[in-house]
Amino acid sequence: MSSSGGRAFDWNIFRRLYGQSKPYKRSFTITAILVLVIALISPVRPEQMREIIDVQVPAKNYSGVLLYALWFIAFIILEAILQYYQALLANTVAQSITLDLRSQLYRHILKFKLAYYDRTPVGQFVTRLISDIDGIAEVFSVGLLDIGRDILKLTVIIGFMLWLDWKMALIVMLPIPLLLYATRIFQQAVKKSFNDVRNEVSRINVFIQEHVTGMNIVQIFNREKKEKEKFVQINKEHRNAHIRGIWAYSVFFPVVELLSAMSISLMIWWGLHDVMSSSITPGLLLEFSTFVTMMYRPIRQMADNFNVLQMGVVNAERVFKVFDTDEKVIEAGVVDQQIYGHIEFKKVWFAYKEEQWVLRDIDLEIPQGKMTAVVGATGAGKSSLAGLINRFYEVNAGEILIDGVVHTHFSLDALRRAISLVLQDVYLFNDSIFNNIRLYNKAISDDEIILASKEIGTHEFIMQLPGNYSFKVGERGALLSVGQRQLISFVRAYVHKPSVLILDEATSSVDAASELLIQKATEKITSGRTSLVIAHRLSTIRAAHQIVVMEEGRIIEKGNHKELMQKNGHYKKLFDLQFSDLSILE
């Protein structure tokens, strides 16, 4: 249901939506003028018919009949041309507004905190950005202007009928109160079915996105049959919501035709008596019958178009709800100095959910130009350190300093430009290796990428791929091995020349051969820059300047490899669990 409190139409949302057309005011105004002209000339053709039957035919003026027939055809052509340009302009405005809204919404959600994405299904974003905004386009291409056209046309037709013969006009309009009542019921039924359809579309998008992305899990655990049954049920509910809307249409339109037939019957009953008594002419009776048909068509279309308008407002409400979501990272950045990479955590507390502490009272200094490694069991809070440095999440208490400045004082652009992050789960786009490395940064040349790849050790395997650096890696890099994806992420971090490098479990899921390459790449990429390496495999971090051991969100040990081994504490226990023959490594 719409959040507008059950109101039939939310004027506040409509006004806000209408404001999106301001950049296209000129085109919108021209379209409105065309709508007005189309409505004003609508009575011309019936009037021409009456002139032919009542004047030209009785006078046997064949040239007059031909002239009026040509005028009749000319007005048909004129209306067609006007309707063509009106539809073209209206759809151009609608698609331009759609382009603006979609771009604005995408820019808006790019600035959301990662915590928002953690709790919001991706499929819901897809629905907002595609289906809901497409629905908004119909407000401007069909709903708003067509309603205006239909109201104007109806006003002109009724006014013309009252001017011609007010008694017959009133007789003809007797069924209209019934039609208005039927229209109201129809609007309510369609609005409810539309809300149901939009909710089911969102559910389908969420389901498909999750299950296509997680298809390996579905197949590994033999869940195909169960997941198919769940999808069939969701799909049925989507179909049933559509059917409820179709049912409303299938009842409403026959009712309109029935009431139209009643109007014509009343007109014939009343009009034939007047024709026989010579109170009115046969041409006037024919003109009225044409007007009745013309009157009911806009009434029927108006009901349909009002639903389009109403549905568009509901779509807009859902889109504006995302716009109104206050989940942006607050940028109070005033410092524009170069970041060198001396990082300090001072009494930092952090929780993803209130009071469920992931980090507790963290005091940590990460020296500039040195490697600091963090180890500990899963859930100890290691990756949370990286997320806080990048401001993917905000600390609950304490502060983080970079080069002596509270890191929230740097702009996000400056902060993230200075930090490169290599994750365990590398995300590659369905694009070339060149573009996945440079991330569309035109300042990074092809030659720089090739040179960096040679230094990191990825050039050889890339040159063996079809098209080498132009090879498209598939969605999420599916056409590459885990180790190859990881190596490309190292090159990506390297060419962006960060002051601070964070490696988060970068070798935990690769084979031994890839690990050896990645270890060499790690040595190259961390040399001379501030590095925070989060690792399960202790062999990769023995040369670190300092090693930090974490447990349940706290730092329990600090020192280099040799110092921690001599302490015979938690680090040594972790090391002994991974390596049985210490003499090989020491």
N, C-alpha and C positions, 0 to 999 in steps of 0.2 A: 504493500500500500504506500501511497505517497505520504510523506511526512507533513503534508500541509494540513493536517488535522481533518481530513475527510472533506475539505471544501471542493465544490465542483470545479472551481477554476481559481488558481492562485495568481492574482493580479500582480503581486509583488515580484514573483518569479518572472511573469510575462514582461513587466516593465524592464527588469534587469536583462532579459533576453533580447527585448527590442533594442536596448541600448547597444547591442553588438552590431546593429545595422548602421550606426552613425558614420563609420568611414565610407559607407556606400550610399550616402544620403541622396546624391544626384541620381544614380541608377534607380534607387528605390522610388524616388519622386516621379521619374519618368514612367516607371512601371505602374504606379498608382494613377497617373494621368491616363495611361492606356486603358486601365481597368474602368475608369470613369467614362471614357469615350465609348467603350464597348457596351457599357450599361445604358448610356443615353441613346444609342442608335438601335437598341433592341426592338422598339416598337415600329421601326420604319417598315420592315418587310410585311408584317400583317396589315399595316395601313395601305401599302401598295396593293396587296391582294384585294382589299375592300374596294379600292379605287377601280381596279380592273373589273370586278364583278358588278359593282353598283353603277359605274359610270361608263366605262369604255365598252363593255360587252353589250348593254342595252342600246347604246348609240351605234353599235356595229362599226366602231372606230378601230379597225384592225391595225392601223399604224400606231394608234395610241396604246393598244394592247401590247404590240411589239416593243414600243418604247418603255413601258412600265416593266415588261418582262426583262428587258436589258438592264434597267435600273435595279430590278430585283437581283439579277445575277451579279451586278456590280457591287451591291451591298454585301452579298455573300462573300465575294472575293475580298472586299475591304475588311470584313469581320475576321476572315481567315488570316489576313496579313497582320492585323492588329493583335490577334490572339497569338500568332507565331512570335512576334516581337515581345509581347508581354510575357509569354512563357520562357523565352530565351533570357530576357533580362532578369526575371524572377529567379530562374535556376542559377544564373551566373552569380547573383547576389547571395543566394542560399549556399552555393558551393564555396564562395569566398569567405562567408561567415564560418562555414564548417572548417575551412583551412585555418582560419584565425583561431577558432576555439580549440581545435585539436593541437595546434602548435603551442598555444598558451597553456593548455592543460599539461602537455608533455613537459614543457619548461618548468611548470609548477611542481610536478611530481619528482622531477630530477633533483630538487632541492630538499626532498623529504629525508628525515632521519631514517637510518636503516631499521630502527625499531618499528616503524610504521609498516615497512615491507615484511618484517618478520611475522606480523599478525594479519596481513591482508593478502588474500589469494591473488596470484598473478592474473588469473582469468577474470577477476573483477575489474582490474585495470583495463584489460582488453575490451571488456564490455563497455566501459565508460568511454574509452578512446575511440572505439569504432561504432558499435551499434547505437549507443545513446546519442552520440554526436550526429550520426546519420539521421536519426529521428528528429533532431533539432532542425536539420536542413529543410525538412518537409514543412516546418512552420512558415518558412519564407518562400519556398517554391510552390507550395500548394495551399496551406492552411490560411494564413493571414490575408493575402491579397485575394484569394478566391472567395473567402467569406465576404470581404468588402465588395467584390464584384457582384456576388449573389444578392447581397442586401440592397445594393444600388439598383440592380436589375429588377428585383422584386418590387422595390419602391416605385420605380418608373412604370412598370407594368400595371400595378394596382392603381396608381394615380391616373394612368391613361384610361384604364377601364372605367374608373369612377367618372372621369370627364366625358367618356362616350355615352355611358348609360349607368347611372349610379345604382338603379334598382337591380339590374341584371348583375352588376358587379358584386353587390351584397349577397345575392342569391348564390353566385358562384363561390363566394368565400365562406359560406356556411360550414363546410367541413373542416376549415382551417383550425379551429380550437381543438378538435380531435387530433389533428395532425401535430399540433404543438405539444399536446400531452404525450402522444406516441414518441415524438422526438426526444422529449425529456427522459422517458424510460429507456430509450435506445442509448442515449448518451451515457447514462449511469451504468448500464450493462456493459457497454463497450469499454468504458474506462476501467472497470474492475477487471475485465478479461485482459486488457492491455497491461495493467500492472502485473497480473499473474504471468503473462507471457514474458515481460521483461525480467522478472525474477527467475523464471525457468531458463531463459537464455543465459543469464549470469551463472546459474548452476551448471548448465551444460559446458560453458566456457571454462569454468573452474575445473570441472571433472576431466574434460579432455586435456587441458593443459597439464594437470597433475599426472594423469595416467600415461600420456604420451611421453612426458619427460621421465617418468618412472617405469617405463615399459619393461626394463630389465628386471626390476623387482617383481612385477606382475608375473613375468614368465618364469623367473627363478623359483618362485614359490607356488607355481602352478595355479595362479589365481584368475586365469583367463575366463573361465566359466562364470565365476562369482562376480567379477567386475563387469562382464557382459550383461549379467542379470541386473546389476545396479544401474548400468547405463540405459538399458531398455526401460526400466522403471522411470528414470529421470526424463527420458525421451517421451514416454507416454504422458507424463504430467505436462510436458511442453505442448504435446499435440492436443491434449484435452483443454488446455487454456486457449489455444487457437480456436478450437471447435466452439467453445463458449462464445467467442467473439463472432465467429461465422454464423452461429445460430441467431444472434441478435440482428445481424445484417439480413439473414434469410427471412426473418419475420418482418423487419421494418420496411424493406423495399416493397414487398407485396401490399403492405398496409398503405404506403404512399400511392401505389398504383390504384388501389381500391378507392381511396379518397379522391384521387384525380378523376376516376371514372364517375364517382358520385357527383362531382362538380360539373362535369360535362353533361351528365344526365339531367341535373337540375337546370342547367343553362338551356338545354334543348327543350325541356318541358316548358320552361318560362318563355324562351325565345321564339319557339314555333308559333305560339299563340299570338305574340306581337308581330311576327312576320305575316301571319294570315290576316291580322287586323291592320296591316300596313303601318304599325307603329315603328317598326325598325325594318331595315333592309336585309336581304339574304347575305349580302357582303359583310354587314356588321355582325351577323350571327357567326359567319365563318371566321371573322377576325377575333371574336370573343373565344371561339373554340381553340384557335391558335394561341391566344393569350393564356388560356387555362393550362395548356400543355407547357407553355413557357414559364408559367408561374410555379408549377409544381416541380419542375426540373431544378431550379435554384434552391427551393425548399429542401428537396431531397439531398442535393449536393451540399447545402449549407450544414445539414446535420452531419454528413460524412466529414466535411472539411473542419467543422468545429471539433470533431473527435481527433482529427489529425493535429489540430492546434492544441487541444487538451493533452494529447499524448506527447507532443513536443515539449510542452511545459513540464510534464512529469519527467521526461528525459533530461530537460534542462535542470530541474531540481536535483536530480541525481548527480549531474555533472558539477553544478554549483556547490553541492555538498563537499565534493573533493576540493574545489577551489577554496572553500571556506575552512578546510581542515588546517589547523595550525600545527603542522608537524615539521616545519622548516628548521634547519639548524640556524640558530640565531647568530648573525654575523655582526659582531661589534668590532671587527678588525680595524685597527688604526695604525698598526705597525707595518711598514712596507720594506723593512730591512732584509737583506739576504739571510737565509737560514743556513747555519753551518752544521748544526746537529748535536749540540750538547743538550741532553734531555734529562730532566729531573722529575720524579714522582714524589710529591710531598703529602704524606698522610691521606692518600687517595682511597676512598671507599666507592664501590660501584655495585649496582644491582640492576639486572634486566627487569625484574619485577620488585615492587616495593618490599624492602626489608629482607629479600632473599639474596644476601650478599654474595657476590662472585669474587670481589676483591675487598680485602680488609686491611686498612691501615698500611698501605703500601708506601714505603720509602725506598727509592731506587734512583741511582745515578747512572746514566748511560753516557760514557765519555765520548767526546767528539773524535771521529776518525778511528774508533776502536770497535771490535766486535764483542757484543754482549749476547750470551746465549741464555735461554730460559728453558728449563726442563721441569718435568713433573707429570703426575698421572693425569689422565683425561678428566676434565672438569676442575682442574686446579686453578684456572683463571689465566692461563698463558696467553691465549688468543685475545682475551679481553684487553690486555695491555696494548696490543697492536690497534685494536678498534678505537681505543681512547686517544691514542696519539694522533690518529687520522681524523678524530672527531666524528667517527661514524656513530658513536654514542657519547654521552656527556657524563662526567663524574658526578656522583651524588654529594661527595664531600672531598675536601682537599683541593690540590691544584697540580697541574702539569706545566713545567717551565721548559721552554726551548730557547737556548742561548740567553737564559736569564729572564725571558719574557713569558708571561702567562700565555699559553698557546691559544687561548680564545681571543687574544688580542691581534693575532694574525688573521688576515682574510682567508677564507677557505681556499681560494684560488692559490694564494701564496703558499699556504700550508701544504696542500696536496700536490702542488707542483714540485715541492722540495722533497716529497716522500714517495718512494715506490714500494709497492707491496706485492710480494709473490706468495700466492696461496697454494695450499695443498690441492684444492679442487680448482684447476686452472680453467678459466672461461675464455674460449675463443669464439669469435663470431664467424658466421658462414661467409667468409671472404678470403682474400688472398693472404699469404703469409706476410707479404709487405704491409698490407693494411692492418693486420692483426698486431704487428710489431709497432708501427708508427701511430696506430689509433687515429688515423686521419689528420695527424699533425704534419702539415705541409712543410714545416721547417726541417723535418728529418728526411734527408735524401735517401735514395736507394743505395747509393754508395756507402753511406754511413751504416745502413742496416747490414749490408754485406760484410763490411769491415768488422762490425760488432759481432756478427755471427761467426766469423772466423776466429775472433778472440775468445768467444765463449765456447766454441767447439760444436756449433750446430750446422755450419756451412756444408759439411760433407753429406749429412743425411738429407738436407734440403735440396741439394743439387741432384739427388737421386729420385726426387719426386717428379711426376709429370708436370712440366711447366715450372719446375723449381720454385722460385720465390713468388710466382704468380699462381701457385697451386691453391685451390680453394679447399679449406680444411674441413668443410661440413659443419653442421650445427653443433656448437659446443666443442668443435675440433674432433668430431667423431671419426674422421678418416685418418687420424694420427694416433700413435700409441700414447700411453700415459707419460712415459719418459720424454717423448718428442714434444708433447704439449708443454711439459714442465720446462724444457730447455728453451722453447720459444718464449715462454713467459720471462725467463732470465734475460734473453736478448731484449725483450720489450722494456724491462726495468733498466737495463744497462744503457740503451740509446737515449733514454729520457734524462740521463745524467742527474740522478737525485743526490741530494745531500745526505738523506737518511734512507737506508734500505731495510725493509722488514721481510724476513723469510719465515713464513708460517707453515711448518710441517712440509717443507718443500721436497723432501726425499722419502716421506713415510710410505708412499704407495707405489714406488717404482722398483724395477728389477735391479739386480746387482750391477749389471753392465751400465744401465742408465744412471745408477747412483754414483758410479765412479766418474762419469762425465759431469754429473751435476755437482759433485764435490769439487772438481776442477773449476767448473763455472762459478761455484760459490766463492772459491779463493780469488778468482779474477774480479768478480763483481763487488766483493766486500772490501777489497784492498784500498786502503786510504780513505774510507768513508764510514760514517757512523752506521753500524749494522746491529739489528736486533734479530737474532736467529732463534726461532721456537722449534724445538726438535724433540722427537722421540728417540731417534737413533743417535746415541751419544758419540759414536765414532766420528760424526760429522762436525762436532763442536769442541773437540779436545784442544784446538789451538786458540779458542776464544780468549780474549783479554780477561773477561770475567764470566762466570757461569752462575746463574741464579736458580735456585731450587725452590719450587713452589708446592704448597700442599693446602688444599681447602681455602684458597684465596689469600694465603699469607706467604711471605718469603721466610723460609726456614733456614736457608744456607746461602752464602755468597762466597765466591773466590774463584781462582783459576783451577784447572783440572788437577794439577799436582797438589795444591792446597786442600782441595775438597777430598781427594783420595786419602791424604794423610789424616784428615779429621775422622775418617772411618764412620761417617754419618750416613744420612739418607742418600746422598749422591753416590757414595761407594756401593750401597746396597743396590741402587738402580743399575750401576755399572756392572756389578757382579752378576745380576740377573741376565744382562744382555751378552756378557762375554765370560766364558768359562776359562779360557786360557789367557790370563792377563799378561803372561810373559811375552806374548806376541805383540802386544800393544804398548807395553811400558819399557 
